[in-house]
Amino acid sequence: MRRRWILVVPVAVLVTALLAGAATWAQSGSLERDLTARAQAALFEAGLPTGDVRFDGRDATLSGFLPTQALRALEVVQRVDGVRAAKVNGDVTPVAPSTTTSPPPPTTTSPPPTTSTTAPPPTDKAGVQAEIDRMLAEAPIAFEPDTARLTPEGEQAARGIAIALAKAPAAFRYRVTGHVARGPGGENAALKLSRDRARAVARILTANGLAAKRVTFRGLGDTRPATGGEEDRRVEITVV
């Protein structure tokens, strides 16, 4: 009788584990189906019904969108409640800037003077550009060698700039330009790498507060070297 109990106990533990695993799998599948349905509904409402959205847990992967619609679709999915992260498979081209002018910001009364020494963020293009240049000089946006993958320090620098630009006037738009050093791969390889790096930075900007229509990107390859050294590998952000 005792030997039977020794055999029954492991079997019971195994069955319990299998049932728990099945419940977890079913719950995960339900979450993914719910997120997929809500993401597709949001894309449909935004006029972007042609692409495909798949979830791995709370992480979304977008595919099948036109290059001119991909950044907008990414922005829509990222705003769906419950989505943790999203990425786009395929090429991306920013949406053309709107031809309508944004209304001027409402006039507000000046706040009472305080004892704080922190300067307010600039509100003119020259001031915002100067702030961008200062931040890039202090912390350049760096990449892993010969790839468009940002280093941890480079990603942190890009996010810092995104947060600063989110505080600038909403009418301002920005162009991200990638540059690389002359290398053995030739002109075409340099052009592609510079464009991929600019695209990676543009995605960080749009994922951290900037609307996709406010950001464009381009790559100039090795056509505009700075000093012939490490500074040839750089990303510039310009107020346009």
Sequence and secondary structure as in RCSB ss.txt:
>XXXX:A:sequence
MRRRWILVVPVAVLVTALLAGAATWAQSGSLERDLTARAQAALFEAGLPTGDVRFDGRDATLSGFLPTQALRALE
VVQRVDGVRAAKVNGDVTPVAPSTTTSPPPPTTTSPPPTTSTTAPPPTDKAGVQAEIDRMLAEAPIAFEPDTARL
TPEGEQAARGIAIALAKAPAAFRYRVTGHVARGPGGENAALKLSRDRARAVARILTANGLAAKRVTFRGLGDTRP
ATGGEEDRRVEITVV
>XXXX:A:secstr
 HHHHHHHHHHHHHHHHHHHHHHHHHHHHHHHHHHHHHHHHHHHHTT  SSEEEEETTEEEEES  TTTHHHHHH
HHHTSTT  EEEE S        SS              S        SHHHHHHHHHHHHHHS   B TTSS B
 HHHHHHHHHHHHHHHTS TT  EEEEEE    TTHHHHHHHHHHHHHHHHHHHHHHTT  GGGEEEEE TTSS 
SSSSGGGSEEEEEE 
